């Protein structure tokens, strides 16, 4: 961010210097053609516009990233991505769903089962699919709920990139989580890839491929993370 402010300050000083020069050298300008003066004015206006638009673009991206992290479902999905195994509090709105009470046991295998397309029942009449009842009764529907929320938010971010309201590089702070999605595997099989393709989360696939190529650090079991930070999650203190 320091480099952004430095660049903006430099551009601002350049514009001020140009204005001062123009106002203090009227006699010199008299020798220029009207076209030259108009061209110089247009260049200055363009620099001002470019600087303003870049700042607005980055501000919009920052707000979207902040909202991404504030979402309760996404926060839980992030924990599932970052921890191999552990017990987590279930958001109140999901307590009472099949197989869910106040605490949810997460593991890499259970997460894989939730997104394995072989564990879904296809309904040709409805034109879609749903998680097999066996896995829903185990509470694995929670994975689908929170990750769909994450994927839909990433799709929104990608739509803003396509509309050129922001750039992919503006959302680099999410690169770690995009890499987690891109590289998530269980027994050598990619956890999310077929699910994302089946439900046409194309923006997620493109962003994870563009920004998530670098493999993230290895995951740790939740009990090991507890030892490093007892305040990581409320369940850790129970």
N, C-alpha and C positions, 0 to 999 in steps of 0.2 A: 504493500500500500504506500510506503514511503516513496517509491519510484513514481507512482501515479501522481502524488501530490507534487513531487519535484518537477515532473513534466508539465503539470498544469501551471505551476508557478512560473516556469520558464516561458510558457506560451503567453501567460498573462503579462509578464514583463516585456515580451516582444511586442505585444499589441500596444501596450502603453507607450513604449519607446517610439513605435511607428506613428501613433497619434500625436505625440509631442513634436516629432520631427515635421509632420505634415502641417501642424498649426504654427510652428515657428519658422517655416521656410516657404511662406507664401510667394515670395519673389522668385524663388527657384522653380516653384510649381508653375508659375506663369509661363515659363519657357516650355513646359511639357504640353503635349496635345491633350485634349479632353479625353480621348480614348485611353491614354496612359494613366491618367488620374483615376478614371473609372476602373481600369484593370487593377490598380493597386488597392483601391477601396474594396473591390470584389474579393481579392485575395485575403485581405484582412478579415472581411466578414466570413469568408469560408473557414479560416482558421478558428475564429470564434465559435462558429457553428459546430465544427468538428470536435473542438474541445468540450463544448457543452453536451453534445450528443454522447460522447464517450463517457463522460461522467454520469449521465443519466442511465446509460446502459449498464454500467458497473453497479450503480446504486440499485437498479431493478434486480440484477442478478443477486446482489447481497441480500436483499429483502426476501427473495424466493428461497435462497439457501437457509436463511434464518427460519422461515416458516416450515421448511422441510424438517429441520431438527426439532421444532416445537411440537410437531404432530405426535400424538400419543402412540398411534399404531406404528408409525415409522420408527419411533424411538425403540419400540419393542423388537421390530424387525432388525434394527441395527445390532441389538444385543444378541439376537439369534445368529447373525452373521459373524459376530466377533467372538463368540464363545462356543466351544465344542460341546459342552454339556453343563447343565445346571438347572435349578428350580427358580422360577420367576413368578411374581404376582401377576394375576390375570386382570386386565382392565375391567372395571365394574360392568361395562356395557356387554361384555362377553360371558360373564359368569352366568351359568345356567344353560349355555349352549351344550350340545351333546358332548359328554366326556370332559367338561370343564367345570372346575370349582374355583376356589380362590388362588390356587397355585398350579402352575403348569411345569411339567418336566420336559425340558428341551434336550435334544441330542441331535447330532449330525445325521444319524440314521433316521430318526423320526421326521426331520425336516426333508430329507431325501424322499421318504415315503409320501409325504404330502404333495410333492410336485412330480412324482413319477407318473407319467401318462398311462402306464399299465395299471395304475391303481385308481383310474377314473372310469366311470360308466358313461358311455356315449348314448345320448338319447336322440335318435334321428327325427323324432317328431318335434322336439323342442329345438333341434338344431344346435345342441351344445353338449356339454358333459358336466359331470359332478363327481366329487370324491366318493369313493365306494363307502357304503355305510359302515363297514368294519373299521375303516380309518377315521371316520367321523366320530364314532363312539369312543375312539381313543383320544379325542380332542384335537386331532390334527387339522381340523377346519380353522383353528386359530392361525396357523401358519398362512393359509390361503388368504384370510381376511387382512392380516397386517402387511403381507408382502404385496397383495394386490393394491393396497393403498400406496405403498412405496412405489410400485411400478407405474401407477397412474400419475403420481406426482412427477416422476422422471419423464414420463411421456409429455406432461405439460411443459417441463423445462425444455425438452427437445423441440416442441412446437414453437417455443419462443426463439430457439436457435434457428429453426427453418425460416421463421418470419424476419430474421435478422434484427430482432429486438434486443437479443443478447448474443454473445458468441460462446462457442463451446469452452474456450479458454477462461471465460468469466466464471464458469462453475467448476473450476479445478479443485476447490475445497472439497468437492464430493468425490474426487477421484479415488480415494481410498475405498469408499463403499461401492463404487462402480466396479472396482477391481475385485472386491469380495464377491460380488454377484457373478462376475465374469469367470472367476477361478474356482468358485465353490464346487467341490467334488466329493463324492462318497464312493469308495471302492473303485476309483478311477473313472466314474461316470459323472458328467456335468449335471449338477442339481437342477438348474433353472432353464437351461437352453431350450429343451423341447417344449416346456411349458410356455416360455416366452414366444416361441415361434408359433405354437398352436393358437394362442390367444392374440397373436399379432401385436405384441408389444415391440413394434419395430423401432420406435425411438429409444427404448431401453437397450435393445441389441446394438444399435448404432453408437449410442453414447458409451456403453460399456466397452465396445470394441475400440473406440477412438481414445477414450480417457482411462480405461481400465486394463490396458495391456500389461502394465508392470505388476508383477505378482506381489500381493501384500505380505506382511510378516505372518509367520505361522501362528495358528490359533492355539490358545491354551484352554485346558479344562477350566470350568468356572471355579473349582476349588482352589486352583493355583492362583487365579486372579484375585480371589478373596484374600489370600495371604499378602498380595501386593497392595491391595486397597480395600479395606474393610467397608468403605462407604460406597463401593461401586454400585450396589443395588440393595434395596431394603431387605430382601430375603437373606442377604449375607449376614445380617446382624441378628437374625432370629435364632 
